[in-house]
Amino acid sequence: MPADPAVIAAHAKVLQSDARALADCAERLQRIGARLEADGIAPPWLREAVNAHLAACAAAAADLSAAAARLSGYAGRAGR
């Protein structure tokens, strides 16, 4: 069965949408972390947990965005 470029491109769009959602989460966690630091009342373990989740969201967003770009490229080649 040949690869369907439209289906592949649709999957790439979903991945890019997921990447944007994770990037938005990372931005929200960044703001939360900044408020925790400014307030100075949060326990260290909470700041560490927020920072760990922020890093995980940012890494996942970058990975999904890269995968979406590669999948989009593949969709373009599959249509030839």
HUBELGI-V82703 format. One record per backbone hydrogen bond with DSSP energy under -0.5 kcal/mol. NH is the residue of the N-H (numbers start at 1). CO is the residue of the C=O. Records with the same first field share a line. If there is no record, write none. Layout:
NH->CO, CO
//
This chain:
5->3
8->4
9->5
10->6
11->7
12->8
13->9
14->10
15->11
16->12
17->13
18->14
19->15
20->16
21->17
22->18
23->19
24->20
25->21
26->22
27->23
28->24
29->25
30->26
31->27
32->28
33->29
34->30
35->31
36->32
37->33
38->34
39->35
40->36
42->36
46->43
47->43
48->44
49->45
50->46
51->47
52->48
53->49
54->50
55->51
56->52
57->53
58->54
59->55
60->56
61->57
62->58
63->59
64->60
65->61
66->62
67->63
68->64
69->65
70->66
71->67
72->68
73->69
74->70
75->71
76->72
77->73
78->74
79->75
80->77
//
